[in-house]
Amino acid sequence: MVQRYKIGIVRETKTPPDRRVALPPNQARELTTRYSALEIAIQPSSIRCFSDEEYARIGIKLQEDLSDCDLLIGIKETKIPTIIPGKTYMEFAHVAKKQPHNRPLIQAFADQGNTLIDYEYLTDDKGNRLIAFGHWAGIVGAYNAIRALYIKEDLPELKPAHQMHDYKEMQEVLKGLKVIPKRFVITGGGRVAGGAMEVLAQAGVKEVTPDEFLKGQFDYPVYCRLDPWHYAKRKDGKPFDWSYWLSNPADHDTAFIPFTSATDILIACHYWDYRSPHFFSREDMLNNSFRISIIADVSCDIPGPIPSTIKASTIADPFFDYNPKTDMEEPPFSSKGNVTVMSIDNLPGELPRDASEFFGNILIEKIIPHIVTGDKEGIIERATILKNGKLTGKFSYLSDYLKGE
């Protein structure tokens, strides 16, 4: 254990605002109890789901200036004017897939000599992610898909998740639903997909296999979940191989097209590598057989594998319509020929207290110990995109992106 280490919990500065926090009060206190040399300070915030008073009440120091901290942790991307030069930041930076809208952020961190650790790349030695809000993103994403269905079908409108006190209230709503016979597809097999499946099951939507989904007829709502070998195929015609997929995603074509004519609602929960094939194209969406009318894009990669995800929507305005003929956004639910899209990029923020407590528990158990007692397993190193303003070896492929090329 280091002699002294100070963590600062930054206020969220991204617009639209995010009410989540990486360390809720109880988790912050637990850390200071475990490590006597560890100090935690929290930057005051009027929007955080846990009030300043909840931290102060249990002895967590409120501090506006966090320049004396060794590590600054937040949730979403730091607003550039608030960056403290030379400091270490840990957040979901959304730069490692060369996201165009965040190029100025990584450039600012580099120019000011910062170290950047990204939660998304905190993994064990087998590559398994250690921490994420994915389960809660899947829960809220699937619930929003059902909300969109109810609006689109002129059924009684469901209460938005962000207006609920917590997940227990949502579960009561789900128990009372009788979803009409529609066909849902969930892509992905991780925590995000697990959350989506949990919601559909509570809403009475029955799971079937992908083969049954494509061939069967149902008079009740059903869903199937797709793994990569269901929606991607090798260009060389050889059987799908998991290790080859991980190493060579660009050597694959989409295998998703058969599902576009059998699916009403797509809930996209997959992890997408920017080298991977797109699920379908805008031209595919213009085909008369294209059946999908609602897409809840929980993954929300822009640009990404789903052409209708042309922007991130917000908790306040979760839905928009995509017109594949014009490749343009239109008002939500404005035309039967449009695809209604939900692409909120901070879905767990709709249930912020539940999501923050879940995240904080993992952070104190699986991540913080490797920061304050030594990174013997390389967990922090593997997730470090910038070290003192320089790209680390693992992320050297971002050099052209960092240069603006």
GUTOR-267498 format. One record per residue (C-alpha): residue number from 1; residue in one letter; x, y, z. Coordinates in Angstrom, 2 decimals, always signed. Layout:
<recs>
  resi  resn       c1       c2       c3
   NUM     A        X        Y        Z
...
</recs>
This chain:
<recs>
  resi  resn       c1       c2       c3
     1     M    +0.00    +0.00    +0.00
     2     V    +1.27    +3.44    -0.91
     3     Q    +1.89    +5.86    +1.98
     4     R    -0.77    +8.24    +0.76
     5     Y    -3.23    +8.11    -2.12
     6     K    -6.09   +10.46    -2.83
     7     I    -9.05    +9.81    -5.12
     8     G   -11.25   +12.62    -6.34
     9     I   -14.79   +11.94    -7.52
    10     V   -15.47   +14.51   -10.23
    11     R   -18.87   +16.00   -10.99
    12     E   -20.29   +14.89   -14.32
    13     T   -19.92   +17.64   -16.89
    14     K   -21.18   +16.07   -20.10
    15     T   -24.32   +17.47   -21.73
    16     P   -26.95   +16.08   -21.40
    17     P   -26.16   +15.55   -17.70
    18     D   -25.62   +12.13   -16.18
    19     R   -26.73   +11.58   -12.58
    20     R   -24.66    +8.44   -11.95
    21     V   -21.50    +8.31    -9.84
    22     A   -18.64    +5.80    -9.79
    23     L   -18.46    +5.66    -5.97
    24     P   -21.70    +6.12    -4.00
    25     P   -21.34    +7.18    -0.36
    26     N   -21.28    +3.72    +1.20
    27     Q   -18.66    +2.42    -1.24
    28     A   -16.50    +5.50    -0.68
    29     R   -16.60    +4.98    +3.07
    30     E   -15.86    +1.26    +2.66
    31     L   -12.67    +2.09    +0.77
    32     T   -11.39    +4.51    +3.39
    33     T   -12.09    +1.86    +6.05
    34     R   -10.13    -0.79    +4.16
    35     Y    -7.15    +1.41    +3.32
    36     S    -6.01    +3.76    +6.05
    37     A    -3.72    +5.71    +3.68
    38     L    -6.53    +6.31    +1.18
    39     E    -8.39    +9.61    +1.14
    40     I   -11.46   +10.39    -0.95
    41     A   -12.81   +13.79    -1.89
    42     I   -15.99   +14.50    -3.80
    43     Q   -16.56   +17.48    -6.01
    44     P   -19.94   +19.03    -5.15
    45     S   -22.75   +18.42    -7.64
    46     S   -26.37   +19.48    -7.80
    47     I   -27.37   +16.75   -10.27
    48     R   -25.75   +13.64    -8.79
    49     C   -28.24   +10.95    -7.72
    50     F   -26.62   +10.92    -4.28
    51     S   -26.62   +14.36    -2.69
    52     D   -23.59   +16.16    -1.31
    53     E   -25.17   +15.82    +2.12
    54     E   -25.24   +12.01    +1.82
    55     Y   -21.45   +12.03    +1.40
    56     A   -20.76   +14.66    +4.05
    57     R   -22.98   +12.84    +6.55
    58     I   -20.63    +9.84    +6.58
    59     G   -17.40   +11.83    +6.58
    60     I   -16.54   +12.04    +2.87
    61     K   -14.92   +15.42    +2.24
    62     L   -16.55   +17.84    -0.20
    63     Q   -13.86   +19.61    -2.24
    64     E   -14.24   +21.86    -5.28
    65     D   -10.56   +21.90    -6.30
    66     L    -9.34   +18.33    -6.92
    67     S    -5.84   +19.26    -8.08
    68     D    -4.24   +17.54    -5.06
    69     C    -5.76   +14.17    -6.00
    70     D    -3.76   +11.31    -7.51
    71     L    -6.69    +9.82    -9.42
    72     L    -9.83   +11.52   -10.73
    73     I   -12.75    +9.21   -11.44
    74     G   -16.01    +9.93   -13.21
    75     I   -18.50    +8.19   -15.45
    76     K   -18.81    +9.91   -18.84
    77     E   -16.29   +11.93   -20.83
    78     T   -14.65   +14.85   -19.07
    79     K   -15.52   +18.27   -20.44
    80     I   -12.31   +19.61   -21.95
    81     P   -12.19   +22.97   -20.09
    82     T   -12.34   +21.13   -16.74
    83     I    -9.28   +18.92   -17.38
    84     I    -6.54   +19.35   -14.76
    85     P    -3.18   +19.00   -16.57
    86     G    -0.95   +16.08   -15.66
    87     K    -3.60   +14.19   -13.68
    88     T    -4.76   +10.60   -14.09
    89     Y    -8.39   +10.21   -15.17
    90     M   -10.50    +7.07   -15.15
    91     E   -13.77    +7.20   -17.09
    92     F   -15.66    +5.90   -20.10
    93     A   -13.73    +8.04   -22.58
    94     H   -15.20    +6.57   -25.78
    95     V   -12.09    +7.22   -27.85
    96     A   -10.58    +3.75   -28.41
    97     K   -12.88    +3.02   -31.39
    98     K   -11.78    +6.28   -33.03
    99     Q   -15.11    +7.98   -32.31
   100     P   -14.95   +11.21   -34.37
   101     H   -16.89   +13.31   -31.87
   102     N   -14.37   +12.55   -29.10
   103     R   -11.14   +13.18   -31.00
   104     P   -10.77   +16.63   -29.38
   105     L   -10.97   +14.97   -25.95
   106     I    -8.08   +12.55   -26.44
   107     Q    -6.10   +15.35   -28.08
   108     A    -6.69   +17.57   -25.04
   109     F    -5.65   +14.83   -22.63
   110     A    -2.50   +14.21   -24.68
   111     D    -1.62   +17.89   -25.01
   112     Q    -1.91   +18.39   -21.24
   113     G    +0.16   +15.34   -20.30
   114     N    -2.69   +13.37   -18.73
   115     T    -2.92    +9.66   -18.06
   116     L    -6.22    +8.16   -19.24
   117     I    -7.63    +4.87   -17.95
   118     D   -10.79    +3.61   -19.65
   119     Y   -13.22    +1.39   -17.72
   120     E   -14.12    -0.46   -20.91
   121     Y   -10.64    -1.97   -21.10
   122     L   -10.24    -3.09   -17.50
   123     T    -9.97    -6.83   -18.10
   124     D    -8.62    -9.98   -16.52
   125     D    -5.79   -11.94   -18.11
   126     K    -8.30   -13.75   -20.36
   127     G    -9.74   -10.54   -21.74
   128     N   -12.98   -10.59   -19.77
   129     R   -14.26    -7.16   -18.80
   130     L   -14.23    -6.58   -15.06
   131     I   -16.52    -3.60   -14.67
   132     A   -19.40    -2.13   -16.62
   133     F   -22.89    -0.73   -16.36
   134     G   -23.93    -3.15   -19.09
   135     H   -26.54    -5.07   -17.12
   136     W   -28.42    -1.85   -16.36
   137     A   -28.07    -0.58   -19.92
   138     G   -29.73    -3.79   -21.10
   139     I   -32.51    -3.47   -18.56
   140     V   -33.40    +0.10   -19.48
   141     G   -32.82    -0.46   -23.20
   142     A   -35.26    -3.37   -23.35
   143     Y   -37.80    -1.46   -21.28
   144     N   -37.54    +1.47   -23.69
   145     A   -38.08    -0.91   -26.61
   146     I   -41.33    -2.02   -25.01
   147     R   -42.25    +1.62   -24.35
   148     A   -41.71    +2.41   -28.02
   149     L   -43.87    -0.54   -29.03
   150     Y   -46.72    +0.65   -26.80
   151     I   -46.54    +4.15   -28.25
   152     K   -46.29    +2.91   -31.83
   153     E   -49.27    +0.60   -31.41
   154     D   -51.39    +3.28   -29.66
   155     L   -51.43    +1.29   -26.42
   156     P   -51.46    +2.92   -22.96
   157     E   -48.17    +4.77   -22.60
   158     L   -45.72    +3.35   -20.07
   159     K   -44.02    +5.46   -17.42
   160     P   -40.43    +6.38   -18.37
   161     A   -37.76    +4.64   -16.33
   162     H   -36.19    +7.91   -15.19
   163     Q   -39.48    +8.89   -13.54
   164     M   -39.42    +5.71   -11.43
   165     H   -37.90    +5.59    -7.97
   166     D   -35.91    +2.44    -8.66
   167     Y   -35.84    -0.92   -10.43
   168     K   -38.41    -2.39    -8.08
   169     E   -40.99    +0.03    -9.43
   170     M   -40.11    -0.98   -12.99
   171     Q   -40.52    -4.64   -12.10
   172     E   -44.04    -3.96   -10.86
   173     V   -44.86    -2.31   -14.19
   174     L   -43.44    -5.23   -16.15
   175     K   -45.46    -7.78   -14.18
   176     G   -48.66    -6.07   -15.23
   177     L   -47.92    -6.06   -18.97
   178     K   -49.49    -8.20   -21.64
   179     V   -47.23    -7.62   -24.63
   180     I   -48.86    -8.10   -28.02
   181     P   -47.50   -10.87   -30.30
   182     K   -44.33    -9.29   -31.61
   183     R   -40.91   -10.73   -32.42
   184     F   -37.83    -9.38   -30.63
   185     V   -34.16   -10.05   -31.39
   186     I   -31.35    -9.40   -28.90
   187     T   -27.80    -9.29   -30.25
   188     G   -24.91   -10.13   -27.95
   189     G   -24.25   -12.48   -25.09
   190     G   -22.79   -10.44   -22.25
   191     R   -24.12    -8.42   -19.33
   192     V   -26.06    -6.08   -21.59
   193     A   -27.95    -8.88   -23.29
   194     G   -28.56   -10.50   -19.91
   195     G   -30.27    -7.34   -18.65
   196     A   -32.45    -7.15   -21.77
   197     M   -33.44   -10.81   -21.44
   198     E   -34.33   -10.24   -17.80
   199     V   -36.78    -7.48   -18.75
   200     L   -38.38    -9.38   -21.64
   201     A   -38.88   -12.42   -19.42
   202     Q   -40.59   -10.31   -16.76
   203     A   -42.84    -8.85   -19.46
   204     G   -43.93   -12.36   -20.50
   205     V   -41.97   -12.52   -23.77
   206     K   -40.92   -16.13   -24.41
   207     E   -37.44   -17.15   -25.54
   208     V   -37.00   -19.35   -28.64
   209     T   -33.88   -20.49   -30.48
   210     P   -32.66   -18.54   -33.51
   211     D   -33.70   -21.44   -35.77
   212     E   -37.18   -21.56   -34.25
   213     F   -37.41   -17.79   -34.58
   214     L   -36.71   -17.88   -38.31
   215     K   -38.92   -20.86   -39.11
   216     G   -41.74   -20.69   -36.57
   217     Q   -45.08   -18.90   -36.37
   218     F   -46.20   -17.61   -32.97
   219     D   -49.40   -16.13   -31.59
   220     Y   -47.56   -14.77   -28.54
   221     P   -44.53   -12.49   -28.12
   222     V   -41.15   -14.18   -28.55
   223     Y   -37.48   -13.28   -28.62
   224     C   -34.24   -14.94   -29.60
   225     R   -30.70   -13.99   -28.68
   226     L   -27.95   -13.99   -31.28
   227     D   -24.25   -14.64   -30.76
   228     P   -21.63   -13.53   -33.32
   229     W   -21.81   -16.87   -35.13
   230     H   -25.49   -16.14   -35.81
   231     Y   -24.94   -12.69   -37.30
   232     A   -21.48   -12.98   -38.92
   233     K   -19.87   -15.45   -41.31
   234     R   -16.38   -15.90   -42.68
   235     K   -15.67   -14.49   -46.13
   236     D   -13.65   -17.58   -47.04
   237     G   -16.64   -19.86   -46.43
   238     K   -15.03   -21.78   -43.60
   239     P   -16.99   -22.51   -40.39
   240     F   -17.18   -19.73   -37.83
   241     D   -14.27   -19.86   -35.40
   242     W   -14.39   -17.77   -32.23
   243     S   -10.68   -17.09   -31.95
   244     Y   -10.48   -16.22   -35.64
   245     W   -13.42   -13.83   -35.20
   246     L   -11.68   -12.05   -32.34
   247     S    -8.44   -11.68   -34.28
   248     N    -9.85   -11.05   -37.76
   249     P   -13.28    -9.40   -37.56
   250     A   -12.73    -7.70   -40.94
   251     D   -12.59   -11.12   -42.63
   252     H   -16.31   -11.60   -42.05
   253     D   -19.56   -10.64   -43.75
   254     T   -22.94   -10.14   -42.16
   255     A   -25.18   -13.16   -41.65
   256     F   -27.96   -11.08   -40.09
   257     I   -30.04   -10.43   -43.22
   258     P   -32.47   -13.38   -42.72
   259     F   -33.45   -11.86   -39.38
   260     T   -34.39    -8.52   -40.93
   261     S   -37.49   -10.11   -42.46
   262     A   -38.49   -11.99   -39.29
   263     T   -37.98    -9.33   -36.61
   264     D   -40.25    -6.54   -35.39
   265     I   -38.04    -5.09   -32.64
   266     L   -34.24    -5.23   -32.56
   267     I   -32.51    -4.72   -29.21
   268     A   -28.82    -4.28   -30.05
   269     C   -26.69    -5.33   -27.07
   270     H   -23.57    -6.61   -28.83
   271     Y   -19.99    -5.45   -28.46
   272     W   -18.89    -4.09   -31.83
   273     D   -15.35    -3.86   -33.15
   274     Y   -15.08    -1.09   -35.75
   275     R   -13.46    -3.65   -38.11
   276     S   -16.49    -5.94   -37.96
   277     P   -19.17    -6.11   -40.66
   278     H   -22.30    -4.01   -40.43
   279     F   -25.48    -5.88   -39.55
   280     F   -27.32    -4.44   -42.55
   281     S   -27.13    -1.45   -44.85
   282     R   -29.43    +1.45   -45.62
   283     E   -30.17    -0.30   -48.93
   284     D   -31.25    -3.41   -47.00
   285     M   -33.66    -1.22   -45.04
   286     L   -35.30    -0.14   -48.30
   287     N   -36.06    -3.73   -49.23
   288     N   -39.77    -4.62   -49.01
   289     S   -38.90    -7.64   -46.87
   290     F   -37.26    -5.49   -44.17
   291     R   -39.62    -5.85   -41.21
   292     I   -37.86    -4.19   -38.29
   293     S   -39.86    -1.15   -37.14
   294     I   -38.19    -0.43   -33.78
   295     I   -34.49    -0.50   -32.97
   296     A   -33.33    -0.07   -29.39
   297     D   -29.61    +0.41   -30.02
   298     V   -28.17    -0.10   -26.56
   299     S   -24.64    -0.40   -27.97
   300     C   -25.01    +2.98   -29.72
   301     D   -21.89    +2.93   -31.90
   302     I   -21.68    +6.04   -34.11
   303     P   -20.78    +5.46   -36.86
   304     G   -21.48    +1.80   -36.43
   305     P   -23.07    -1.37   -37.73
   306     I   -26.67    -0.10   -37.66
   307     P   -27.22    +2.67   -40.24
   308     S   -30.27    +4.16   -38.50
   309     T   -28.19    +5.08   -35.44
   310     I   -27.22    +8.48   -36.78
   311     K   -27.11   +10.14   -33.38
   312     A   -27.38    +9.43   -29.66
   313     S   -30.81   +10.22   -28.29
   314     T   -31.33   +11.46   -24.74
   315     I   -33.19   +10.44   -21.63
   316     A   -35.42   +13.49   -22.08
   317     D   -36.05   +12.71   -25.78
   318     P   -35.40    +8.98   -26.14
   319     F   -36.93    +8.27   -29.55
   320     F   -36.58    +9.51   -33.10
   321     D   -37.64    +8.16   -36.47
   322     Y   -35.18    +7.25   -39.22
   323     N   -36.32    +7.51   -42.82
   324     P   -34.20    +5.08   -44.87
   325     K   -35.29    +6.72   -48.12
   326     T   -33.79   +10.07   -47.18
   327     D   -31.21    +8.86   -44.64
   328     M   -32.59   +11.55   -42.35
   329     E   -34.06   +11.89   -38.88
   330     E   -37.77   +12.63   -38.56
   331     P   -40.03   +13.17   -35.52
   332     P   -40.68   +10.00   -33.50
   333     F   -43.66    +7.86   -34.51
   334     S   -44.39   +10.21   -37.41
   335     S   -44.67    +7.67   -40.22
   336     K   -45.41    +3.95   -40.49
   337     G   -42.67    +3.64   -43.10
   338     N   -39.99    +4.90   -40.73
   339     V   -37.92    +2.94   -38.22
   340     T   -38.23    +4.23   -34.67
   341     V   -34.84    +4.39   -32.96
   342     M   -33.85    +4.57   -29.30
   343     S   -30.11    +5.26   -29.01
   344     I   -29.55    +6.72   -25.55
   345     D   -25.82    +6.44   -24.78
   346     N   -26.21    +6.65   -20.99
   347     L   -29.13    +4.28   -20.40
   348     P   -28.15    +3.28   -16.85
   349     G   -28.62    +6.96   -15.98
   350     E   -32.35    +6.31   -16.03
   351     L   -31.97    +4.17   -12.89
   352     P   -28.96    +6.02   -11.44
   353     R   -28.97    +4.89    -7.81
   354     D   -29.32    +1.18    -8.62
   355     A   -26.71    +1.39   -11.39
   356     S   -24.23    +3.42    -9.32
   357     E   -24.36    +1.05    -6.34
   358     F   -23.86    -1.94    -8.65
   359     F   -20.89    -0.25   -10.35
   360     G   -19.36    +0.99    -7.09
   361     N   -19.38    -2.48    -5.55
   362     I   -17.40    -3.89    -8.48
   363     L   -15.02    -0.93    -8.46
   364     I   -14.01    -1.37    -4.82
   365     E   -13.69    -5.14    -5.10
   366     K   -11.98    -5.61    -8.47
   367     I   -10.33    -2.35    -9.54
   368     I    -9.30    +0.01    -6.75
   369     P    -7.16    -2.63    -4.96
   370     H    -4.95    -2.84    -8.07
   371     I    -4.51    +0.93    -7.99
   372     V    -3.61    +1.39    -4.34
   373     T    -1.66    -1.83    -3.68
   374     G    +0.15    -2.30    -7.00
   375     D    -0.90    -3.45   -10.46
   376     K    +0.74    -6.89   -10.29
   377     E    -1.77    -8.43   -12.74
   378     G    -1.53    -5.62   -15.28
   379     I    -5.22    -4.77   -15.02
   380     I    -4.69    -1.01   -14.88
   381     E    -1.91    -1.11   -17.47
   382     R    -4.15    -2.88   -20.02
   383     A    -6.77    -0.14   -19.69
   384     T    -4.36    +2.80   -19.88
   385     I    -4.81    +4.56   -23.22
   386     L    -2.49    +7.49   -22.48
   387     K    +0.44    +7.59   -20.06
   388     N    +1.58   +11.13   -19.31
   389     G    +0.08   +12.26   -22.59
   390     K    +1.60    +9.48   -24.74
   391     L    -0.27    +6.55   -26.29
   392     T    +0.60    +3.22   -24.68
   393     G    +1.65    +0.29   -26.86
   394     K    -1.72    -1.43   -26.84
   395     F    -3.42    +1.71   -28.13
   396     S    -0.74    +2.81   -30.58
   397     Y    -3.24    +2.18   -33.41
   398     L    -4.89    +5.45   -32.34
   399     S    -1.90    +7.53   -33.47
   400     D    -3.53    +8.75   -36.71
   401     Y    -6.77    +9.43   -34.85
   402     L    -4.87   +11.39   -32.21
   403     K    -3.11   +13.43   -34.90
   404     G    -6.44   +14.24   -36.55
   405     E    -5.66   +12.27   -39.71
</recs>
